[in-house]
Amino acid sequence: MSTARTAGNRGEVEVARYLRKKGYTLLASQWRCRFGELDLVARDKRGTLCFVEVKLRGSGAIGLPREFVDRRKQERLRSAAAAYLSIHEIDAPARFDVAEVYAEPDGTLRVEYLESAFE
């Protein structure tokens, strides 16, 4: 497994932990379909389905993690989310969130969570 993939998995685990502490229910992790991958799928306390894109950045990285969820990536996420909803026959409010994970110099991870990051 590549170093980037291992780091990404570590970021997803940290975001999953963060979401559970906030009362979310995790439904899927690294869910794949022909349109791409959904990092995390969760349901918040109000019942809204949350498709969470996790972006990990080191302390020396340039730009905000959310900037890497460009229009093309958003379209792939929308298509994958539609497939997820269809396959699981879910009819519920949904949104797209971005979890920015920052790797601090001491090795700890810090999560910044953006609800409704894009429509």
Secondary structure, 3 states (H helix, E strand, C coil): CCHHHHHHHHHHHHHHHHHHHCCCEEEEEEEEECCEEEEEEEECCCCCEEEEEEEEEECCCCCCHHHHCCHHHHHHHHHHHHHHHHHCCCCCCEEEEEEEEEECCCCCEEEEEEEEEEC
